[in-house]
Amino acid sequence: MIGPESELRDEVLRLAATTGVPAQTIDPGELSQGPWAAAALVVIDAGCADQVSALALPRRSGVLIVAPGSPSVALWAAAVRIGVEQVLEVPAGLAWLAERLSDVASGPGPLGTLIAVIGGCGGAGASTLAVALALSAVGSGHEPVLIGADPWDGGIDITLGAEDVPGPRWPDLATISGRLSSTAILDGLPQAHGVRFLSSARSHPSGPVPLPALSAVVTAAVRTGGPVVLDLPRAAPDMARWVGAVADLRLMVCSATVGGVLAARSLSTELGWAASNSGIVVRVGLGSDVDDVALASTVGLPVLVRLREETQLVRDSRQGEPPGRRRRSRLARSCLDLWQLAAQRQAAAA
């Protein structure tokens, strides 16, 4: 654990001893890349979060922050900069931490691959790509989780063709935080076309999805071991920056027009996504196309996939069919390539 001597530190050490996990404490001033990278799990005292953030250590999985009370906005900002898995409120989060330590003691199970999708400009087609990625995973024999975190998109369940499927939507989960079990995700979310999904609700709009709730749902979904697709809103940069720290592949969907490219550049600059784990999915045929070299140079991210408009997608949409179900379509083939790339990035980071 990183932090000074305190009751909070003693409580974390007690839990570690109870679960049989060897624990070591370290002052943030003595922290280096060695112990940071070697530990199976890193727990940071909230009072040290700014100091740890200032060290600019490499991002890694398995980093938690424990706070004596409700986490502040400033603490969440530090958590985003560090790239933590979860911020836990003590004492409410101690049960979550005990289970997480038990996971460490018994050996970690395989984590699912997480792809985050965001539109570089309005109407770029991020939700279409997110749904197609989820259906592509189903076609490959997986059980994906699709999370639509944009409260202004009308509901990703519409794009999935599942708006009438009963089950919880974001307003039902907006107040949660801490640990959700993977079983709660697999058994509790509605399902359509083989995809477990969580969408915004049109009848009871709840505003932006709170970051603690998103963190809890995404973490639980990834721990199911299956693929996870997250459709992000452009109007929530803090959310997108946090996801940028935990996703295996981040995709910005951009139309190959001058306006689309300039909007994507502004968003890319604000998010600061690293090019090593991020890229552009270009939609061409929407106007005067900007070439890939100029687009990548302007936005600052590599072009991964080019998607041309498919008239069949329009016909499918009018008939209530979700995008990407036709496995021979260009969209479906591109999704398979993106999953393969995400898996490679995940393996490289392990």
Residue pairs with C-beta under 8 A, 6 or more apart in sequence:
1 9
1 12
1 13
1 16
1 23
1 24
1 25
1 26
1 43
1 44
1 45
2 25
2 26
2 27
2 28
2 31
2 42
2 43
2 44
2 45
2 48
2 52
3 9
3 25
3 27
3 28
3 44
3 45
3 47
3 48
4 27
4 45
4 47
4 48
6 45
6 47
8 45
8 66
8 68
8 90
9 25
9 45
11 90
11 94
12 23
12 43
12 66
12 97
13 23
13 25
15 94
15 97
15 98
15 101
16 22
16 23
16 101
17 23
18 98
19 98
19 101
19 102
19 104
19 105
20 105
21 40
21 41
21 101
21 104
21 105
24 35
24 39
26 35
28 48
28 51
28 52
28 55
29 51
31 52
31 55
31 57
33 57
33 58
36 42
36 57
36 58
36 60
37 58
37 60
39 62
40 62
40 104
40 108
41 62
41 63
41 64
41 100
41 101
41 104
42 60
42 62
42 63
42 64
43 64
43 65
43 66
43 97
44 52
44 63
44 64
44 65
44 66
44 82
44 84
45 65
45 66
46 65
46 66
46 67
46 68
46 71
46 75
46 87
49 65
49 75
49 78
49 79
49 82
50 78
52 78
52 82
53 78
53 81
53 82
57 82
59 82
59 83
59 245
60 83
61 85
61 111
61 246
61 349
62 85
63 82
63 83
63 84
63 85
64 84
64 85
64 86
64 87
64 88
64 97
64 100
65 71
65 75
65 78
65 79
65 82
65 84
65 86
65 87
65 88
66 88
66 90
66 93
66 97
67 75
67 87
67 88
67 89
67 90
68 90
69 89
69 90
70 89
71 79
71 87
71 89
71 212
75 87
76 87
76 211
76 212
76 238
77 238
79 87
79 242
80 238
80 241
80 242
80 245
82 245
83 242
83 245
83 246
84 245
85 215
85 219
85 246
86 96
86 178
86 179
86 215
86 216
86 219
87 212
87 215
88 94
88 96
88 97
88 178
89 177
89 178
92 178
93 178
93 179
95 179
96 178
96 179
99 179
100 179
103 109
109 223
109 225
110 225
111 222
111 223
111 225
111 346
112 145
112 221
112 222
112 223
112 224
112 225
112 226
112 227
112 228
113 227
113 228
113 248
113 249
113 339
113 342
113 343
113 346
114 218
114 221
114 222
114 227
114 228
114 229
114 230
114 246
114 247
114 248
114 249
114 342
115 133
115 227
115 228
115 229
115 230
115 247
115 248
115 249
115 250
115 251
115 338
115 339
115 342
116 230
116 232
116 240
116 243
116 244
116 247
116 249
116 250
116 251
117 126
117 127
117 129
117 130
117 133
117 229
117 230
117 231
117 232
117 251
117 253
118 126
118 231
118 232
118 233
118 234
118 240
118 250
118 251
118 252
118 253
118 267
118 271
119 125
119 126
119 127
119 234
119 252
119 253
120 252
120 253
120 254
120 255
120 260
120 261
120 263
120 264
120 267
120 268
120 280
120 299
121 234
121 254
121 255
121 259
121 260
121 263
121 264
121 267
122 234
122 263
123 255
124 253
124 254
124 255
124 260
124 283
125 253
125 283
125 307
126 231
126 232
126 253
127 148
127 150
127 153
127 156
127 159
127 231
128 159
128 313
128 323
129 251
129 253
129 281
129 307
129 331
129 335
130 146
130 148
130 156
130 159
130 229
130 230
130 231
131 146
131 156
131 159
131 160
131 195
131 322
131 323
131 324
132 322
132 323
132 324
132 331
132 332
132 335
133 144
133 227
133 229
133 324
133 335
133 338
133 339
134 144
134 145
134 146
134 160
134 195
134 197
134 227
134 229
135 193
135 194
135 195
135 322
135 323
135 324
135 325
135 332
135 335
136 324
136 332
136 335
136 336
136 339
137 143
137 144
137 226
137 227
137 229
137 339
138 144
138 193
138 194
138 195
139 327
139 332
140 336
140 339
142 226
142 227
143 186
143 194
143 196
143 224
143 226
144 194
144 195
144 196
144 226
144 227
144 228
144 229
145 185
145 189
145 195
145 196
145 197
145 198
145 221
145 224
145 226
145 227
145 228
145 229
146 156
146 160
146 195
146 196
146 197
146 198
146 228
146 229
146 231
147 197
147 198
147 214
147 217
147 218
147 221
147 228
147 229
147 230
147 231
148 155
148 156
148 157
148 197
148 198
148 199
148 200
148 231
149 170
149 209
149 214
149 230
149 231
149 232
149 233
149 236
149 239
150 156
150 200
150 231
150 232
150 233
150 234
151 170
151 200
151 205
151 206
151 207
151 208
151 209
151 233
152 200
152 233
152 235
153 200
153 231
153 233
154 200
154 202
155 163
155 169
155 199
155 200
155 201
155 202
156 197
156 199
156 200
156 231
157 163
157 165
157 169
157 190
157 192
157 197
157 199
159 322
159 323
160 192
160 193
160 195
160 197
160 199
160 322
161 192
161 193
161 320
161 321
161 322
162 190
162 192
162 193
162 195
162 197
163 202
165 190
165 191
165 192
166 190
167 188
167 189
167 190
167 191
168 188
168 189
168 190
168 198
169 198
169 199
169 200
169 201
169 204
170 198
170 199
170 200
170 201
170 206
170 209
170 213
171 200
171 201
171 204
171 205
171 206
173 198
173 213
173 217
174 206
174 209
174 210
174 213
175 210
175 213
176 212
176 213
176 216
176 217
177 210
177 212
177 213
177 215
177 216
178 212
178 216
179 216
179 219
179 220
180 216
180 217
180 219
180 220
181 220
182 220
182 221
182 223
182 224
182 225
184 220
185 196
185 217
185 220
185 221
185 224
186 196
186 224
189 196
189 197
189 198
190 196
190 197
191 197
193 322
193 325
198 217
200 206
200 209
208 233
208 235
208 236
208 239
209 236
209 239
211 238
211 239
211 242
214 239
214 242
214 243
215 242
218 228
218 230
218 243
218 246
221 228
222 228
222 246
227 339
230 243
230 247
232 239
232 240
232 243
233 239
233 240
234 267
237 270
237 271
240 271
241 271
241 272
243 250
244 250
244 271
244 272
244 273
244 274
244 278
247 277
248 277
248 342
248 343
248 345
248 346
248 349
249 277
249 278
249 279
249 338
249 341
249 342
249 345
250 273
250 277
250 278
250 279
251 278
251 279
251 280
251 281
251 304
251 338
252 264
252 267
252 268
252 273
252 278
252 279
252 280
252 281
252 299
252 301
253 280
253 281
253 283
254 260
254 261
254 263
254 264
254 280
254 281
254 282
254 283
254 295
254 299
255 261
255 282
255 283
255 286
255 287
256 282
256 283
256 284
256 286
256 287
256 289
256 290
256 291
256 295
257 286
257 287
257 288
257 289
257 290
258 288
258 290
260 286
261 290
261 294
261 295
261 298
261 299
262 298
264 280
264 298
264 299
265 298
265 299
265 300
268 299
268 300
268 301
269 300
273 301
275 300
275 301
275 302
277 345
277 349
278 301
279 301
279 302
279 303
279 304
279 305
280 295
280 296
280 299
280 301
280 302
280 303
280 304
281 304
281 305
281 307
281 334
281 338
282 292
282 295
282 303
282 305
282 306
282 307
283 307
283 308
283 309
284 306
284 307
284 308
284 309
285 308
285 309
286 309
290 298
292 303
292 306
295 303
296 302
296 303
304 338
304 341
305 334
305 337
305 338
307 330
307 331
307 334
308 330
310 329
310 330
310 331
312 326
312 329
313 323
313 329
313 331
316 322
316 323
316 325
316 326
317 323
323 331
324 331
324 332
324 335
325 332
326 332
327 333
